[in-house]
């Protein structure tokens, strides 16, 4: 009997992405895996396409009754519960940096005897993540940041309406270009953009979106931030996009004190990394993420205002392209699931064991 992988339906609102596309599922089936896929009313991929790939279909949420040896995979958090977890799970748990509720999340595994392979900690021998949505997170984050700036110039209320997903990149860029033309005419200029973390996956996506709109973009990475923040240069741009994922405390890039300085041009902060709950946040301006329903949060009134965008599943704006990219990146590692204590999986398991000590 082959390795059993169970793809659960996402329950987070507006989450239409998947960690495994029908094409990826077909590759696993052909390699001898038993793949079960839950039906989902919000996935951007049809259940029938998985069935055609040789997968078994199940109802949404049925993973809780899955056989003990099934490895349950998803993207975002599990539905709220205190029930112990007996399965091995693959997903983004956001629990290893002492984020809010982390003890409750990890405690469920400890009580149930299950294990967590956190996708954020699936790394190769050099410590580089094997799969990430970073590029599309940066691309979509920059798009929402531009939408926010446009809304400010046009006096919209709310400054950004609830977000929807797009059929593809080109449809999003075309809509943005139209909005930007109108807003730039109202402002008498186009916005300037600074991206910190520009050499990484999400930073390159953010910079690419800005360049697709012919915007002036300043690209910073480790060399530019080495002296330590906060940085006055951030305040001299209209839009600041943070794409730095940190695992230790660093000097903040901006602070409540710096944004209160006179002469601030900055009016939009987009925190693509979006991790306000721990002690490592280099954007200590907020404590709650924004959402698809309310994409921007007003931090400062006045002229200029300052709005924050901090959505933790931005690639859902482009669910098919981001899912296809991610699934292709993750597939070689999934094919190694027959040895869940070796290689990439073994390293992720070691992190889980370390983080659950004493719970």
NORHUDA-V192518 format. One record per backbone hydrogen bond with DSSP energy under -0.5 kcal/mol. NH is the residue of the N-H (numbers start at 1). CO is the residue of the C=O. If there is no record, write none. Layout:
<<NH | CO> <NH | CO>>
This chain:
<<5 | 3> <5 | 34> <6 | 71> <7 | 5> <7 | 36> <8 | 6> <8 | 73> <15 | 12> <16 | 14> <25 | 21> <26 | 22> <27 | 23> <28 | 24> <29 | 25> <30 | 26> <31 | 27> <32 | 29> <33 | 28> <34 | 3> <35 | 33> <36 | 5> <36 | 34> <37 | 56> <38 | 7> <39 | 58> <44 | 16> <49 | 46> <50 | 46> <50 | 47> <51 | 47> <52 | 48> <53 | 49> <54 | 51> <55 | 50> <56 | 35> <58 | 37> <62 | 59> <64 | 61> <65 | 62> <66 | 63> <70 | 67> <71 | 4> <72 | 70> <72 | 88> <73 | 6> <74 | 90> <85 | 108> <86 | 84> <88 | 70> <89 | 115> <90 | 72> <91 | 117> <92 | 75> <93 | 91> <98 | 95> <102 | 99> <105 | 101> <106 | 102> <107 | 103> <108 | 104> <108 | 105> <109 | 105> <110 | 106> <111 | 107> <112 | 108> <113 | 109> <114 | 85> <114 | 109> <115 | 87> <117 | 89> <118 | 116> <119 | 91> <121 | 118> <122 | 119> <123 | 121> <124 | 128> <127 | 124> <130 | 122> <137 | 133> <138 | 134> <139 | 135> <140 | 136> <141 | 137> <142 | 138> <143 | 139> <144 | 140> <145 | 141> <146 | 142> <147 | 143> <148 | 144> <149 | 145> <150 | 146> <151 | 147> <152 | 148> <153 | 149> <154 | 150> <155 | 151> <155 | 152> <156 | 151> <163 | 292> <166 | 317> <172 | 168> <173 | 169> <174 | 170> <175 | 171> <176 | 172> <177 | 173> <178 | 174> <179 | 175> <180 | 176> <181 | 177> <182 | 178> <183 | 179> <184 | 180> <185 | 181> <186 | 182> <187 | 183> <188 | 184> <189 | 184> <193 | 216> <194 | 239> <195 | 218> <196 | 241> <197 | 195> <197 | 220> <198 | 220> <200 | 197> <203 | 197> <204 | 200> <205 | 201> <206 | 202> <207 | 203> <208 | 204> <209 | 205> <210 | 206> <211 | 207> <212 | 208> <213 | 209> <213 | 210> <214 | 211> <215 | 210> <216 | 191> <217 | 215> <218 | 193> <219 | 217> <220 | 195> <220 | 218> <225 | 221> <226 | 222> <228 | 225> <231 | 253> <232 | 230> <234 | 231> <235 | 231> <235 | 232> <236 | 232> <236 | 233> <237 | 234> <238 | 192> <239 | 192> <240 | 268> <241 | 194> <242 | 240> <242 | 270> <243 | 196> <243 | 241> <245 | 243> <246 | 244> <253 | 282> <254 | 282> <259 | 255> <260 | 256> <260 | 257> <261 | 258> <264 | 261> <265 | 235> <266 | 235> <267 | 238> <268 | 238> <269 | 307> <270 | 240> <271 | 269> <271 | 309> <272 | 242> <272 | 270> <273 | 242> <278 | 275> <282 | 280> <284 | 254> <285 | 283> <286 | 283> <290 | 310> <291 | 294> <297 | 308> <299 | 297> <299 | 306> <300 | 306> <306 | 300> <307 | 267> <308 | 297> <309 | 269> <310 | 295> <314 | 311> <316 | 313> <317 | 314> <318 | 315> <319 | 316> <322 | 318> <323 | 319> <324 | 320> <325 | 321> <326 | 322> <327 | 323> <328 | 324> <329 | 325> <330 | 326> <331 | 327> <332 | 328> <333 | 330> <334 | 330> <335 | 331> <336 | 333> <337 | 334> <339 | 336> <340 | 337> <342 | 339> <345 | 342> <346 | 342> <347 | 343> <348 | 344> <349 | 345> <350 | 346> <351 | 347> <352 | 348> <353 | 349> <354 | 350> <355 | 351> <356 | 352> <357 | 354> <359 | 356>>
